[in-house]
């Protein structure tokens, strides 16, 4: 990941004043380093899975990280700068997410209600959940774009 792209991702995370409410519950104990921890986790995943890639749009200020794992595309991480969360840019963002995909999966911690609800409004459905600990549950969301269309 290029330095410029990493800086944009960090800027998106640090500009989101409510990030601590929605991230990995284990990151919350150290609010000052949440953005750095998330970026490191993204970079580690990109190295671990050889078909992985990311998209960064500096103008519209969003990023998308794709991981290809267990024979499926996983929307691993994504973000849109808080100053760019207009209806028009959210549609542009969703179109960038779905471009070139027939379907994909996304795992989000249950406390990330903002992203879960947005993805559901875009047509994803909750499939199951994975209990990782007492206060750590991941929700699996899926979409088949051939059947469900997209946000437009």
N, C-alpha and C positions, 0 to 999 in steps of 0.2 A: 504494500500500500504506500503510495507516494505521500510525502510530508504534507503537501497542500490538501490532499484528500483527508488525511488523518486530522488535520487542523479543522476542516469543515465539520467533520463528524463530532469532534470535541466541542466545537462551537454550538452545534445543534443540541448536544446533550447539556452543556453548561448553561445555555440560554433557557432551558426548560426548568423553571423554578419548581415544578412539581415532580420532577424526575424521580426523586427519592420515594414517592408514593407508588411508583409503577415498576421499579426495577427489581432485580433479584433481591429477596428479603435479606440475604446475607450481606449485601452491600450497604445496607442502610446504617449500620453501626458506624460507618466512616463516611459521612456525607461529603466531606471535602474531596474525596478521591473516587466518587462513583463514576464520573465520566471517564477517567483514566482506566479504571477497572473494566468498564464495558468495552472500551476501545481495545484493550489488551485481549479480552476474551474473543472479540471479533477477529483480531489479527491471528490469534492462535488457531481459531477454527478455519480461517482461510488457508493456513499452512497445513492443517491436518487433512483436509479433504481436497484432493488434487483438481477436481472439476469445479471447485468453488470460484465465484467471481463476485465483484461488486460493481455498482453503478453509483456515480456521484454526479449530481447536477449542481454545479456551483452557482448558476444563475437563479434557479428556483429553490436552491438550498435544501436539497433532500439527498438521501442516500438509501441504497437497497443492498443487502448482502444476501447472496444465494449460496446455499450449501447443497451439494448433491451427495446424499447419504442414504444407504440402504435402498438403493434403486428408486429414490424419489427426490424431487426438488423440495427443499425446505427454505421458506422465507425466514432466514436466521435472525436478521436484524434490519430495522428500517427506521428512518426518522425524517421528519420535516421540521424545519426551523419554525419556532413559534410565531415569528413575524410573517411567515409565508402561509399560514393555515387559513387561506381563503377557500371558499367553495370551489372556485375555478382551479386553484392550485392543488387541492385535494383530489379533484378528478384527474388532473394531469399526473399526479403522484400515483394514483391507483392504476392508470393506464400504463405508466412506466413499470409498475410492479407486474402487471399481467402480460405485458408484451412478450410474445414468443413462448408463452407457457400454455399448455392444455389444462393444467391443474397443478396444485401444489399443496403443501402442508405448512402450518405455522404452529409453533409451540410458544405459549406465553404464560407467564406466571399469573395465577388467578387474581392477584392484586392489580394487574395491569388492565383494569376495566376500561380505561380510555381506548387503548388499542384494540382490545377484544370487541368492544361495542362498535368501533369504526369498521373493523374487518367484517363483522356480521352485517352491518348496513351495506357493505360492498358486495355481499353475497356469500361470504364464508359461513360455514356452519360448525358448531361445536360437535366434535366427534367423540371425544373421550377425555379423560384426565389422568395424569400421572402424579401420584402422591410421592413426593421426595422427602417429606418430613412433616412434622406437626403443622407448621405454618408455611409450608412450601409445596404448593400444588401447581403443576403445569397443566394448562388446558391445551388440547390438540384441536386446532381448527383446520378444516379442509375445504377445498373448492375444486370443482370440476368445471372449467370454463367452457367446455363444449356444451354442457347442459345448462349452466347457470348464466352465461353471458358475462357482461362486466358492468361496471357502475353506470355507464352512460345510458 
